[in-house]
């Protein structure tokens, strides 16, 4: 059996994010560093914020449950690769 550990980072709420952004000019780009492994930001990949909205989840109808959708309570921030030139993949 593989060794595991309990990864429990502090997940920010909207108030913490607003506080972190309060002194930034409105035209400041937002970059996001995504950890390579849980808690490892030494080798993070930099991304840029491109969208934010509440995600809507959908489940198809089953034998004993009707189709349903739920809108997430949390806001999901969507990030993409930073602007620049990249090799085309075959």
C-alpha positions in Angstrom: 0.0 0.0 0.0 1.3 3.4 -0.9 2.2 6.0 1.7 -0.3 8.9 1.8 -0.6 12.2 3.7 -3.6 14.4 4.6 -3.3 17.5 2.4 -5.3 20.3 4.0 -4.4 23.7 2.6 -6.3 26.8 3.9 -8.8 27.5 1.1 -9.3 31.2 0.7 -12.7 32.8 0.9 -13.9 35.9 -1.0 -13.0 38.3 1.8 -9.4 37.1 1.8 -9.1 37.5 -2.0 -10.7 41.0 -1.9 -8.3 42.0 0.9 -5.3 40.7 -1.2 -6.5 42.7 -4.2 -7.6 45.9 -2.5 -4.6 48.1 -3.3 -4.0 46.9 -6.9 -4.9 49.1 -9.9 -7.9 47.8 -11.8 -5.8 47.0 -14.9 -3.4 44.7 -13.0 -3.2 41.2 -14.6 -3.8 38.3 -12.2 -1.3 35.4 -12.5 -1.9 32.1 -10.8 0.9 29.7 -9.7 -0.4 26.1 -9.8 1.5 23.6 -7.5 3.3 20.8 -9.3 2.5 18.5 -6.4 0.3 19.1 -3.4 1.8 22.0 -1.5 4.9 22.2 -3.8 5.2 25.7 -5.2 8.9 25.5 -5.9 8.2 24.1 -9.4 4.9 25.8 -10.0 3.5 26.5 -13.5 2.4 30.1 -14.0 -1.0 30.7 -15.5 -3.2 33.8 -16.0 -6.7 34.3 -14.8 -9.1 34.3 -17.8 -12.6 33.8 -16.3 -14.5 33.3 -13.1 -18.0 32.0 -12.6 -20.2 29.6 -10.6 -19.9 26.2 -12.2 -23.1 24.4 -13.0 -23.0 20.6 -12.5 -25.4 18.4 -14.4 -26.3 14.7 -13.8 -28.4 12.7 -16.3 -31.6 11.0 -15.3 -31.2 7.5 -13.9 -33.6 4.6 -13.2 -34.4 6.0 -9.8 -33.5 9.8 -10.0 -34.5 12.6 -12.4 -32.1 14.7 -14.3 -30.7 17.5 -12.1 -28.4 20.5 -12.1 -26.8 22.3 -9.2 -24.9 25.6 -9.3 -21.8 25.5 -7.2 -21.8 27.8 -4.1 -18.1 28.6 -4.8 -16.7 30.7 -7.6 -14.4 28.8 -9.9 -11.4 30.8 -11.3 -10.3 29.6 -14.7 -6.7 29.9 -15.7 -4.9 29.4 -19.0 -1.3 29.4 -20.1 0.5 32.7 -20.1 0.4 34.7 -23.4 3.3 33.8 -25.7 4.3 31.5 -28.5 4.1 27.8 -28.1 5.0 24.8 -30.3 2.1 23.3 -32.1 1.3 19.8 -31.0 0.8 17.1 -33.6 
